[in-house]
Amino acid sequence: MTADQKLTFFRLLVECGFKEIEIAYPSASDTDFSFVRYLIENNEIPDDVWIQASTLAKLLGYVY
């Protein structure tokens, strides 16, 4: 999706009353990163809405 499509979809989810929204995987692309920055910098996230951004987690195993 483009950033404009993501923004339209995010606003629709907020309008529908969702309180927890997974917004992106920011390290996946410049589009996702820019979208997350836009939401934050332009106060698009209402105070009663929690956002989630996915990240890569890597577990390292150690052998003793």
KOLFIFI-814601 format. One record per residue: residue number from 1; residue in three letters; chain; x, y, z of N, C-alpha, C in turn. Coordinates in nm, 4 decimals, decimal comma. Each point is the difference from the previous one (the first is absolute). Layout:
// KOLFIFI-814601
SITE	num	residu	chaine	n_xx	n_yy	n_zz	ca_xx	ca_yy	ca_zz	c_xx	c_yy	c_zz
SITE	NUM	ALA	A	X	Y	Z	X	Y	Z	X	Y	Z
...
END
This chain:
// KOLFIFI-814601
SITE	num	residu	chaine	n_xx	n_yy	n_zz	ca_xx	ca_yy	ca_zz	c_xx	c_yy	c_zz
SITE	1	MET	A	0,0839	-0,1185	0,0000	-0,0839	0,1185	0,0000	0,0879	0,1241	0,0000
SITE	2	THR	A	-0,0512	0,1057	-0,0541	0,0708	0,1273	0,0042	-0,0226	0,0655	0,1357
SITE	3	ALA	A	0,0775	0,1039	0,0271	-0,0152	0,0718	0,1274	-0,1392	0,0619	0,0108
SITE	4	ASP	A	-0,0529	0,0521	-0,1096	-0,1343	0,0590	0,0022	-0,1063	-0,1058	0,0296
SITE	5	GLN	A	0,0153	-0,1178	-0,0578	-0,0944	-0,1082	0,0272	0,0078	-0,0429	0,1459
SITE	6	LYS	A	0,1220	-0,0089	0,0530	0,0184	-0,0376	0,1405	-0,0657	0,1029	0,0917
SITE	7	LEU	A	0,0166	0,1286	-0,0315	-0,0581	0,1060	0,0819	-0,1526	-0,0055	-0,0041
SITE	8	THR	A	-0,0557	-0,0207	-0,1186	-0,1454	-0,0120	-0,0128	-0,0519	-0,1175	0,0819
SITE	9	PHE	A	0,0684	-0,1127	-0,0081	-0,0393	-0,1192	0,0738	0,0125	0,0222	0,1504
SITE	10	PHE	A	0,1099	0,0644	0,0448	0,0186	0,0284	0,1423	-0,1129	0,0886	0,0522
SITE	11	ARG	A	-0,0308	0,1059	-0,0736	-0,1073	0,0915	0,0421	-0,1343	-0,0728	0,0058
SITE	12	LEU	A	-0,0237	-0,0923	-0,0926	-0,1241	-0,0773	0,0009	-0,0083	-0,0906	0,1226
SITE	13	LEU	A	0,1116	-0,0644	0,0360	0,0021	-0,0843	0,1196	-0,0276	0,0826	0,1260
SITE	14	VAL	A	0,0584	0,1184	0,0078	-0,0244	0,0886	0,1148	-0,1473	0,0403	0,0036
SITE	15	GLU	A	-0,0539	0,0358	-0,1161	-0,1409	0,0407	-0,0083	-0,0940	-0,1140	0,0399
SITE	16	CYS	A	0,0392	-0,1236	-0,0300	-0,0813	-0,1172	0,0360	0,0095	-0,0337	0,1487
SITE	17	GLY	A	0,0945	0,0632	0,0700	0,0085	-0,0193	0,1443	0,1071	-0,0961	0,0474
SITE	18	PHE	A	0,0889	-0,0427	-0,0887	0,1074	-0,0880	0,0439	0,0917	0,0755	0,0959
SITE	19	LYS	A	0,0413	-0,0666	0,1073	0,0847	0,0633	0,1016	0,1424	-0,0530	-0,0007
SITE	20	GLU	A	0,0250	-0,1105	-0,0694	0,1340	-0,0557	-0,0147	0,0209	-0,0299	-0,1480
SITE	21	ILE	A	0,0994	0,0648	-0,0607	0,0204	-0,0137	-0,1437	0,1474	-0,0266	-0,0283
SITE	22	GLU	A	0,0260	-0,1079	-0,0728	0,1362	-0,0263	-0,0463	0,0198	0,0828	-0,1260
SITE	23	ILE	A	0,0968	0,0925	0,0043	0,0097	0,0963	-0,1081	0,1011	-0,0351	-0,1079
SITE	24	ALA	A	0,1067	-0,0729	0,0332	0,1000	-0,0253	-0,1038	0,1140	-0,0852	0,0523
SITE	25	TYR	A	0,0868	-0,0336	-0,0922	0,1291	-0,0628	0,0285	0,1026	0,0985	-0,0554
SITE	26	PRO	A	0,0341	0,1047	0,0792	0,0769	0,1137	-0,0497	0,1326	-0,0332	-0,0689
SITE	27	SER	A	0,0645	-0,1078	0,0402	0,1284	-0,0304	-0,0627	-0,0167	-0,0758	-0,1319
SITE	28	ALA	A	-0,1236	-0,0305	-0,0382	-0,0242	-0,0749	-0,1229	0,0184	0,0854	-0,1253
SITE	29	SER	A	-0,0334	0,1281	0,0096	0,0100	0,0858	-0,1182	-0,0007	0,1464	0,0414
SITE	30	ASP	A	0,0445	0,0840	-0,0912	-0,0046	0,1445	0,0242	-0,1440	0,0478	0,0132
SITE	31	THR	A	-0,0910	-0,0619	-0,0746	-0,1412	0,0381	0,0084	-0,0545	-0,0239	0,1400
SITE	32	ASP	A	0,0250	-0,1170	0,0558	-0,0481	-0,0298	0,1356	0,0639	0,0924	0,1031
SITE	33	PHE	A	0,1315	0,0218	-0,0125	0,0690	0,0879	0,0948	-0,0576	0,1414	-0,0069
SITE	34	SER	A	-0,0169	0,0513	-0,1206	-0,0531	0,1357	-0,0178	-0,1430	0,0108	0,0526
SITE	35	PHE	A	-0,0785	-0,1064	-0,0198	-0,1381	-0,0005	0,0480	-0,0063	0,0115	0,1517
SITE	36	VAL	A	0,0827	-0,0782	0,0682	0,0035	0,0046	0,1464	0,0434	0,1385	0,0474
SITE	37	ARG	A	0,1041	0,0545	-0,0619	0,0468	0,1352	0,0367	-0,1096	0,1036	-0,0227
SITE	38	TYR	A	-0,0722	-0,0120	-0,1109	-0,1071	0,0947	-0,0307	-0,1081	-0,0035	0,1083
SITE	39	LEU	A	-0,0428	-0,1213	0,0375	-0,1042	-0,0113	0,1032	0,0421	0,0682	0,1291
SITE	40	ILE	A	0,1244	-0,0211	0,0400	0,0492	0,0547	0,1256	0,0196	0,1504	-0,0085
SITE	41	GLU	A	0,0674	0,0464	-0,1033	0,0324	0,1428	-0,0120	-0,1225	0,0870	-0,0251
SITE	42	ASN	A	-0,1061	-0,0563	-0,0561	-0,1193	0,0779	-0,0314	-0,1162	-0,0285	0,0939
SITE	43	ASN	A	0,0309	-0,0606	0,1144	-0,1011	-0,0258	0,1045	-0,1252	-0,0679	-0,0541
SITE	44	GLU	A	0,0187	-0,1002	-0,0846	-0,1123	-0,0738	-0,0582	-0,0541	-0,1077	0,0946
SITE	45	ILE	A	0,0749	-0,0315	0,1050	-0,0390	-0,1081	0,0897	-0,0755	0,0585	0,1189
SITE	46	PRO	A	-0,1288	-0,0303	0,0126	-0,0765	0,0513	0,1137	0,0572	-0,0509	0,1325
SITE	47	ASP	A	-0,0226	0,0760	0,1066	0,0537	-0,0349	0,1320	-0,0493	-0,1347	0,0511
SITE	48	ASP	A	-0,1195	-0,0422	-0,0422	-0,0547	-0,1255	0,0515	0,0271	-0,1199	-0,0918
SITE	49	VAL	A	0,0865	0,0189	-0,0997	0,0346	-0,1084	-0,0924	0,1449	-0,0420	0,0231
SITE	50	TRP	A	0,0201	-0,1310	0,0115	0,1345	-0,0564	0,0165	0,0462	-0,0507	-0,1353
SITE	51	ILE	A	0,1231	0,0324	-0,0365	0,0535	-0,0500	-0,1256	0,1059	-0,1067	0,0258
SITE	52	GLN	A	0,0187	-0,0843	-0,0991	0,1025	-0,1035	0,0073	0,0769	0,0033	-0,1303
SITE	53	ALA	A	0,1318	-0,0014	0,0098	0,0862	-0,0104	-0,1173	0,0824	-0,1267	0,0162
SITE	54	SER	A	-0,0009	-0,0840	-0,1000	0,0735	-0,1265	0,0069	0,1495	0,0252	-0,0193
SITE	55	THR	A	0,0792	-0,0803	0,0675	0,1454	0,0087	-0,0146	0,0582	-0,1406	-0,0069
SITE	56	LEU	A	0,1188	-0,0085	-0,0517	0,0691	-0,1271	-0,0082	0,0666	-0,0278	0,1352
SITE	57	ALA	A	-0,0225	-0,1166	0,0522	0,0647	-0,0393	0,1249	0,0857	-0,1232	-0,0292
SITE	58	LYS	A	0,1193	0,0009	0,0498	0,0904	-0,1114	-0,0253	0,0484	-0,0541	0,1329
SITE	59	LEU	A	-0,0216	-0,1278	0,0224	0,0454	-0,0616	0,1237	0,1314	-0,0731	-0,0294
SITE	60	LEU	A	0,0953	0,0225	0,0853	0,1292	-0,0643	-0,0147	0,0144	-0,1084	0,1061
SITE	61	GLY	A	0,0372	-0,1166	-0,0425	0,0199	-0,1089	0,0949	0,1483	-0,0156	0,0316
SITE	62	TYR	A	0,0289	-0,0160	0,1237	0,1379	-0,0170	0,0438	0,0182	-0,1402	0,0559
SITE	63	VAL	A	0,1078	-0,0634	-0,0348	0,0333	-0,1334	0,0533	0,1138	0,0176	0,0967
SITE	64	TYR	A	-0,0181	-0,0488	0,1210	0,1031	0,0137	0,1022	0,0804	-0,1254	0,0126
END
